[in-house]
Amino acid sequence: MVLAHGEIYAEQLGWSTEFEAMVAAIVAEYAAGHDPAREGAWIAEVDGERAGCVSLVADEEPGTARLRILLVTPTARGLGVGSLLVGTCLDLARKAGYERVTLWTVAGLDSARRIYEAAGFRLVREEPQHRFGHEVIGQTWTLALR
């Protein structure tokens, strides 16, 4: 799914390989060691083909989980895959006893924003940044679980 992230975001948004490298680092950190009772990663399939992915990891802030690397492939968009993946993360977060879930994204990813809003996330911070070869508006979203 690292390659899928890189290819999709390069093609659709013109993002540099910096984005693919960031996703690879996130996946490598998860693979190097995680607590399966409190953290997870999922790959969705539709008709036997990879359709998306997401992960949930413990944040540095106590009581907080971080939703990471949500991706739905173009052919699977509109099928509910993104909502299912986010819902799976939130189920684990609640079961693990987290108080909140946060995520970082950029403005303009409207389909993802709709998924986050439907799940109850609220935008708490925006800041201009130079990332992935472009000027973007970084966004932090949070969902209180308690």
Phi, psi and omega in degrees: 000342175299313180298318179299316177304308183301312182294314183295313183287331174292315182291314187276328185238354180074021182289148182283175178293350175303323180292312179300321178296321178296315179297318178300320179294321178297315180295318180296318178298318179296313183295331182289342178163125178212162178263105185297343177282340185233354183221150180203163175219141185225145172240124178270147175233147172231120181053041177078003179250142177299131186238348181170175179202166177194161172218159176230125181227158176291136177272165176294332180282124181304140178080004185241134172252157180238125174276131186225158172046043173294129176214135169237127181294153183306322182287344181258358182292142181087001181260000181088007182297315181298316179296320178296316180296314179296318178300322177297318176299314183293326176299314178295318181301317179293314180300322182281351176087016177295150177272333183204161174233135177240164174206156175242137177210188176237150177299147177103347176271075192295323179296316178295318179302318180297322177296313181297315180297318180296330179278352178104001178293149177235138177289123183245344180200142173227141176206136177295140181214156170257107182222145171060028178083012183217161169276124181229166172254106177288140181232139172248129179242147181223144174233120175280129180264345180235000000 
